[in-house]
Amino acid sequence: MKTAVRAQDVADLANVSQSAVSRTFTPGASVSESTRKKVLAAAQRLGYRPNALARSLITRQSRIVALVMSYLENQFYPLVIEKLSQQLQKKGYHVLMFIADIDEGADGVLADILQYQVDGIVMASTMLSPTLAKSCSDVGVPVVQFNRISDLGGLTRYATSSVTSDNAAGGRLAAQLLLARGYGRIAFLAGLEDSSTSLERERGFTQALAESGMGIAYRDTGHYSFAGAQDATRRLFDRTERPDAVFVANDHMAIAAMDVLRLEFGLRVPQDVGVIGFDDVPQASWGAYQLTTVSQRVEPMVDATVELLLEQMCGEVRAREIVVPCSLVERKTVRPAA
């Protein structure tokens, strides 16, 4: 069996210290360009590959960030995973993903997460409980919530930061557009009842309707799933006096709603019913849907998440909440201005 090449072997060949070899292969570490070149040349000649696990034992840093999610059905989150992984890799970190039960939340995978000695945690599409926040705080593992907020007292007490879109403002934009285009019986198709994103979108939507002397005509919950949204749409429209528009808490459910409206009820979008989603996932622009939606800016949200996480991993404990503006993308599921 071929003997594994050690960092000391590289150091001897390059005529540098072993710590110089370690710094060369540690992202962000201080090492001169001449030393870096000598170490890399020696490593290539010897076929040396740094041992990340061994290095983590020495530095007490795993360079691993846990990403916790409850579901991937929404096309928005695969895009988040891609962008977040790319950004963290640029900083020398790698993502280890955990899938939490949608009802139990991240508490069910907490023990597994901490076994990997992760340097930080990003939570998306799942809720942060006070128990989990305290456990992470006790062991010094920072947590950043992506597109979720929890109890503000918990945020402050356990130094848990969050990055969200301005979901309430997005709900207002949806209501204002539907009102401006003359829709009068407007329904809301919610995500999860305890999801902060859905609640905030509904809050902004409801407030904008109230300012015009209106309210939500009908309401149902799709549980952020395609099948759930189809069932909710059937319940909303299986009545004599149907809604003439529906604001849906995300695009994934809005696309499901459009399929039911057109294929099962024979309704025309937007002539018979207007539809607005939220997220602006790639599928929203497909020719079969051309969905009018509220756009979340994924890259600024990911940038802010990485910034907050790095701050806290470097010892900054002040909790911050960053709200990223969103915008309306008008396509063809709301009737045009007269």
N, C-alpha and C positions, 0 to 999 in steps of 0.2 A: 504494500500500500504506500502511495506517495505521501511523504510527510508534508503537513500543512505549512505553508509559509507564514511566519510570524511577523508582527510589526517590528520586532527587534532585528530580524533579518533585513528588512527594508532599511531600517535606520543604519545598520552596519554598512550596507552597500552604498547608501547615499552619504555616509559620513555625517549623519545628523543624530540628534537625540530621538529616543522613542516618542517623547512628547511632541516633537515636531511632526512625526508621522501621524500621530493622533490628531493634531490640529489641522493637518492638511486634509484629512478626511472628515473633519467636523464642519458642517456648514456654518459660516459666520465667524469661525475662529480666526484669530490673528496669526498670520504666517507670511513671511516675506515671499515675493514672487520667485526669487532665485531658489529658496528652499523648497517651495512648492514644486518647481520644475524638477529638481533633483529627486524629490520623493516620488513623484509620479513616474519618472523615468525608471527608477529602481523598482517600483511596484510593478510596472509593466514587464520589465525584464524577468522578474521572479514569479510573475503570475499571482501577485498578492491581491486578495480581496478583503477589505475590512470586515470584521465580525461585529455586526450591529448589536447583537445580544451581549457580547463581552464588553463592548464599549458602554452599554447602558448600565452595566454593573459598576463600572468605574465612575462614570459621570453622574449616576443616579437619575439619568434622564433617558426615557425610552424612545423619545422622538416620535411617539405614537399619540394621535388624537382620536378619541372615540367619537363616532358619529352615530347617534341613536335616533331611530325612526320607527314609527308604528306601521306605516304602509307606504308602498311605492306605486300604487295604482295611479295616482295623480301624476301626469306627465311633467309637472313643474319640478318634482323632486329629483328625478334622474338628472335633470339639468343642474340642479343645485349640487348634487354629488360630484358631477364632473368638474364644475367650476371650483368648488371647495377643495377637492383633491389636488387640482392643478396649483392653486394658490398656496396650499400648505406644503406641497412638494418643493415649490420654489424657495420656501423658508427652511427646508430640511426636515420636514415632518411628513409622516404618512398616516393615512386614514384607516382605521379599523372600524368596520361597520357592525352595529348590533341592531337587530329587529326586536322591538318591544311589542308585547301584546297590546292591542288597541284599547282594551278595557283596563288592564292592569297598569299600563304605562311603563315608564323606565325603571320603576322600583324592582320589577321582576328580573331585570338583567344587571342590576347594580353590582352584585357580587362578582359576576363574570367580568364586568368592565374593570373593576378595581384589581382583579387578579392579574391583569395585563400591565399593571403599573403605568397606566396612561398618564401623559403630562397634562391633558386637558380633555374636556368633553363639549361637544356641540350637540344640542338637542333640537331636532326638527320633526314636525308632524307627530309630536308626543308631548305630554305635559310633564312639568317639573313639580314634584310634590315637595312639601316641607321636609319630609323624612329624607328624601334623596338629596335635597339641597344641603341639609345639615350634615349628612354622611360625607358628602364631597368636601364640604368646608372643613370638617374635622380632620380629614387626611390631606388637606392642602391641594386638592385637585380643582382647578377653576372650571366653571360651567358657563357657557354662553348659549342662550336660547335663540334659535333662528326662526323668525316669523311666528314667535309665540311670546306671550307675556304671562306672568303668574302674579300672585298676590304681591303688591308693592312692599308690604312689610317684610315678606320673605326675601325679596330682591335686596333690600337694604341690609337686612340682618345677616344674610349669608353671602353678600358680595357677588350676586349673580346678575350678570349683564344680559341684555337682550337686543336683538336687531329685528325690526319689523318694518313692513311697508306702512304707510299711513292708511290703514284699512278703513277707518271711519271716513276719511276724506274720499277714498275710492267709492264707498257706498253713497256718499253725497253726489258724486259725479254721475253715478248710474241713475239715481233718482231724478236729478236735474235734467238729464237727457231725455228720459222717458216722459217727464212732464212737459218738456218743451216740444215733444213730438206728438202731444195730444193723447197719450194713453191715460186711461182713467181707472181701470180695475187692475191694479198691479199686485202681483203675488211675489213672495220671497221664498226661495228654496234654500234652506239653511244647510250647513255642513253638519258638524257635531254640536250638540247642545252645550257642551262645556269647552268648546274650542274658542280661544280668545280671538282668533282671526275671524271666524264666522260671526261671533258676537259683535265685534267692532264694526264689521262691514254692515251688519244689520242695524247697528246703532246709528251710524251715519246716514244710512238709507232712510230709516224711520224719521230721523230728525228733519231731513230735507223734505220729505213728504208732508210732515206736520206743519212746516213753515208755509206750505201751500194749502193748508186746510184739509189735507188728505191723510189717510193711513194705509197700512198694508191690508189689501182686501182679503187675501188668503195666505196661509203660511204652512209649509211642511218641511220635513227634514230628510235629506238624502244620505246622511252619514258619510259624506265624501266618497261614496262608491258609485260606480256606473249603474249597477243593478238597483241600488238604493234610490238613486236619482230617477231612474225609470219608473219605479213604483210610486215615488212621491209625485211625479208628474201626472201619472194616471189618476191619483187621488185629487190633485189640484184641478184637473180639467174634466173629471167625470161628474159634471154638474150642469144644470141648465144655464146658469149665468156664469160663464167661464171668465177667467182673467183675460185681459187683452194684452198683458205684458207680464214677464217674469224676470226678476233679477236673481241670478243663481250664484251661490257663494264661491264657486270656482268653475273654470272652463271644462274640466273633466265631466262634471255633472251637467253643465250647460249643453255639452254635445250629446249626452244621453237624453236630456230633455228634448232637444231638437229632433232626435230620431223618433221619439214617441209622438211628439206633436205632428210631425209630417207623415209618418208611416202608419200610425195607429188611429189618430184622430182626423187625418186628412186636412190639417190646418196648414195654411201658408205662412211662412216666416219671411218677411215681417208684416205682410199685408193683414193677416188675421191675428197674429200675436207677435209681439216684440220680445226679443231675448237678449239679455246682457250677461256676460260671464265675468270672471275675475282671474287674473294671472297672465294672460296672453301667452299661453303655451304654443309651440309651433303648430300643433294641429288646429288651432283656432283660425289660422290663415288659410287652411286647406280650402280648395274650391267648393267642396261639398257643404261647407259650413260658413265660411266668411263671417265668423262670429265677432260682433262688437263686444269689447271687453275692457276691463280696467287692467292696465299693464303694471306688473311688478318688475322692478329693475333688479334682476338677479345679480349682476356683477357688482354694483355698489353695495348691495346687501352682503354678498360674500366677502368683499374687501373689508367692510366694517366688522364682520364677524371675526375674520382672521386678525385684524388689528386689536380688537378687544381681547381675544384669546391670548395673543402674544403678550399684551400688556399684563394680563393677570398671571401668566406663567412666569413673567419676569418679576413678580412681586407686587404689582399694582393691584390693590384690593378694592378700590372704589368702584362700586357698581354703577354702570351707565346704561341708559336706554337710548338707542339710536333709532330714529324714525326716518325712513327713506321715502321721499315723495313718490307718488304713483301718478299715472296719467291715463286718459281715456283714449282708446284706439277704436275709431268708428269704422266698421266695415258694412255688412249688409243685412244684419238681423234686427235693425231698428229702422222704421220707415224714414225716408228722407224728409228734410224740412220742406214745408209747403212753399 
